[in-house]
Amino acid sequence: MNEKEWLEKSLISYFIKAINNMHNTNYSITIHRDRPDFIIGDTLQNKNFGVEITHLFYDEEEAKELLGHVPMINSKVENIEHYINILNKLLNKKAHKAKAYDHSHELVLLVGITSPLFTWGDFENSREYIVIPQNDFSIICLVFFNEEHQNWEDLMFIKQECPICDINIV
């Protein structure tokens, strides 16, 4: 398994665990493929979703540092506005790409927020600046690392046109 596949598999696994724990659902990975990356299903609810995975990095340098390709330098000053701008560009890119995806299931976009500095609260405080373009995703969810629990379990649903479970989770 290459690094990209490992990151995708890790994020979808944490997302499924969080959803199942929060809502007493039984989601699991049905298929790992491409366009979208995964099909997840809940046999109890008879629901399936196509899930596309991506990660948000401040810049290419941070990505290399966080993935261990180069030593951590921490010499630059980061700001949330830059992260939001990069997120908006990423959402546009994924919206465009999703037009070519298999639409036999509702589509979900998961964005792993990799920032070691900015948390769910920072993005929530900047939510008004997040621009969600016209897209084919029924759900767009930002996934954050929870330092206290040492787990990717903090979810921010920035778009939800259909419930992932019987409880609306926005």
C-alpha positions in Angstrom: 0.0 0.0 0.0 1.5 3.3 -1.0 1.4 6.5 1.2 -1.6 8.0 -0.6 -3.6 4.8 -0.2 -2.6 4.5 3.5 -3.7 8.1 4.1 -7.0 7.5 2.4 -7.6 4.2 4.2 -6.8 5.8 7.5 -9.1 8.7 7.1 -12.1 6.6 5.9 -11.6 4.2 8.8 -11.6 7.0 11.3 -14.6 8.6 9.7 -16.6 5.3 9.7 -15.6 4.7 13.4 -16.8 8.2 14.3 -20.1 7.9 12.5 -20.8 4.4 13.8 -20.0 5.5 17.4 -22.0 8.7 17.2 -25.1 7.2 15.6 -25.1 3.5 16.3 -24.7 2.7 12.6 -22.9 -0.2 11.0 -20.9 1.4 8.2 -18.0 -0.5 6.7 -15.9 -0.3 3.6 -17.6 -2.2 0.8 -15.2 -1.4 -2.1 -11.8 0.4 -2.3 -11.4 1.7 -5.8 -11.1 5.1 -7.7 -13.6 7.8 -8.6 -14.7 7.7 -5.8 -12.1 6.2 -3.6 -14.5 4.0 -1.6 -18.0 2.7 -1.4 -19.2 2.4 2.2 -22.3 0.7 3.3 -24.5 0.2 6.3 -26.4 -3.1 6.0 -28.7 -2.2 8.9 -30.0 0.9 7.1 -29.4 -0.4 3.6 -27.5 2.8 2.7 -24.4 3.1 0.5 -22.2 6.1 -0.2 -19.4 6.8 -2.6 -16.6 8.5 -0.7 -13.9 10.6 -2.1 -10.9 11.3 0.1 -8.5 14.3 0.1 -6.2 16.0 2.6 -5.6 19.7 3.1 -2.1 20.9 3.6 -1.0 24.5 4.1 1.5 24.1 1.3 3.8 21.6 -0.4 6.5 22.2 2.2 4.2 21.4 5.1 3.0 18.2 3.3 6.5 17.0 3.0 7.3 17.9 6.6 4.1 16.2 8.0 4.7 13.1 5.9 8.2 12.8 7.2 9.9 13.4 3.8 11.9 16.4 5.1 12.8 17.5 8.7 10.3 19.8 10.4 11.4 23.4 10.2 8.5 25.4 11.6 10.0 28.6 10.3 7.0 30.1 8.6 4.0 31.9 10.1 0.8 30.2 9.1 -2.6 31.8 9.2 -6.1 30.4 9.0 -7.0 32.7 6.0 -4.5 30.9 3.9 -5.9 27.5 4.9 -9.4 28.6 4.0 -8.2 29.9 0.6 -6.5 26.5 0.0 -9.6 24.7 1.1 -11.8 26.7 -1.3 -9.4 25.9 -4.2 -9.5 22.2 -3.2 -13.3 22.2 -3.0 -13.4 23.7 -6.5 -11.0 21.1 -7.8 -12.9 18.2 -6.3 -16.3 19.6 -7.5 -14.9 19.6 -11.1 -13.5 16.1 -10.8 -16.6 14.7 -9.3 -18.5 15.2 -12.5 -16.8 12.2 -13.9 -17.3 9.9 -10.8 -19.7 7.0 -10.6 -23.0 8.5 -9.4 -24.8 5.2 -8.6 -24.6 6.2 -4.9 -24.8 9.5 -3.1 -21.3 11.1 -3.0 -19.4 12.2 0.1 -16.2 14.3 0.1 -14.0 13.8 3.2 -11.3 16.4 3.7 -8.6 15.5 6.2 -7.4 18.7 7.8 -3.7 18.1 8.5 -2.8 21.3 10.3 -0.8 20.9 13.5 -1.8 24.5 14.5 -5.4 25.0 13.5 -8.3 23.0 14.9 -12.0 22.4 14.4 -12.7 25.6 16.3 -10.5 27.7 14.1 -12.3 26.5 11.0 -15.7 26.9 12.7 -14.8 30.5 13.4 -13.9 31.0 9.8 -16.8 29.0 8.4 -18.4 32.0 6.7 -15.4 32.2 4.4 -15.6 28.7 3.2 -17.1 28.8 -0.3 -18.8 25.6 -1.4 -19.0 25.5 -5.2 -21.8 23.9 -7.2 -20.9 20.2 -6.9 -22.2 16.6 -7.1 -21.4 15.8 -3.4 -24.4 15.2 -1.1 -22.1 15.5 1.9 -18.9 17.4 2.4 -17.2 16.8 5.7 -13.9 18.2 7.2 -12.2 15.7 9.5 -9.9 17.0 12.2 -7.4 15.3 14.5 -8.5 15.4 18.2 -5.3 16.0 20.2 -7.0 14.9 23.5 -8.2 11.6 22.2 -5.3 11.2 19.7 -7.8 10.3 17.0 -9.3 11.7 13.8 -12.8 12.1 15.2 -13.8 15.7 15.0 -16.2 16.1 12.1 -17.5 19.3 10.5 -20.2 18.8 8.0 -20.1 21.9 5.7 -22.7 20.4 3.3 -25.3 17.8 3.9 -28.2 17.2 1.5 -29.0 13.8 2.7 -28.5 12.1 6.1 -25.7 9.5 6.4 -27.9 8.0 9.1 -31.4 8.4 10.3 -30.3 11.3 12.5 -29.4 14.5 10.7 -25.8 15.3 11.8 -25.3 18.9 10.7 
